Structure formats: structure tokens, C-alpha cells
Amino acid sequence: MDEQELQATLFSMLPTPAYIFGALLFGIIGFAAYRYGKKMEQTKCKWLGIALMLYPYLTGSDTRWLYATGTVLCAALYIYRNE
């Protein structure tokens, strides 16, 4: 394996800017939901916040999966916000 092939392989393993933006966005939303759930003593909101903060580590580098899962978790957070 020459140097150019090695660089191409290493570069392909890096996350895209869209993935990094999504991970930060959903992480911030998750942190805010966790703090809100803890303050208002809402267990569902708190656990959904934890899920939003941690799931980007489990999605790998697939940006579509990141945004799809984040959207579903945010929708669940919206539904359970007052329970």
C-alpha cells in the first residue's frame, strides 16, 4: 500500500461536516432536554435527553441514520414534553 492509498483510506474514515453538525446539534438538544427533565422531575424527558446525547456514538458514520434517529427522538421528546 503506497502513501496515496493510505491517505485515501484514512480520509474516507473521517466523518463528514454534516455528521459532525448533526451530532453537535442533537447533543445540545439532548443536554437541554436532560436538564429540563431533571429540573421538572420528568423521567421520560430526562431519558430521552440522555438518548439524544449518546446515540451519535452508536450510529457509526452514516449521516442519514444519524438524522433519522435524531428526528425520531426529538419527535418523542416533543410528544412527552408535558408528561
N, C-alpha and C positions, 0 to 999 in steps of 0.2 A: 504494500500500500504506500503510495507516494504521498507527499505533503499536501497536494491539492485535494486528493481524495479524502484524506484525514480531515482537512479543514471543512470540506463539504459535508462530511458525516457529522462533525461536531456542530456545524451551523444548523443543520436540519434538526438537531435535538433541542435547540433553544425555543422557548415559547414565543409566539407572535406578540406584537404590541397589543392587538385586540384581546388576546388571552390575559395578558398582564392587567390591562384596563378592567376587564370583566372581573378578574379575581379581586382586585382592589375595590371595585365598586360594590360587589356583593359582600365582601368582607366588612366594609364600612357600614353597609345596611345591616348586616348581621350583628355587628358590635352595638349599633344604636338600638336594635330590637332586643338584644340581650340586656342592655342597661335599662330600657323601658320596662321589660318584663320583670326584671329584678326589683325595680323601684315600685311598680304597681302590683307586685306579687302575682303575676300571671305566668303560670308554669309553661303553657303551650308557647307563648311568645318568647320566653327565655330559651326554650329548647330549639325553637326554630331559628333564633338568632345564633345559637351555637352551631347548628347545622349549616347555616349560611356562611359562617366564618371558616368552617373546617372542610366543606365538601370540595373546594377547588384543589385540595391536595389529593383527592381521590379520583379526579376526572382525567388525569394524565395531561396530554397536551391537545386534546380535541376541543376546539373553541366552540363548536356548535353544541356539544354536550354540556359545556360549562354554562352557556347562556340559557339553554333549555331547562336545565336543572335549577338554575338561579331564578328563572322566571316562575317556575312551579312553586319553589319555596317562598318567593315573595308574594305570590297569589295566596298561598296558605297563610302567610303572615297577615295579609290584608283581611282574610276571612275571619281569622281567630284573634283579631286585634282587641276586641272588646269582651272576650270571654275569660 
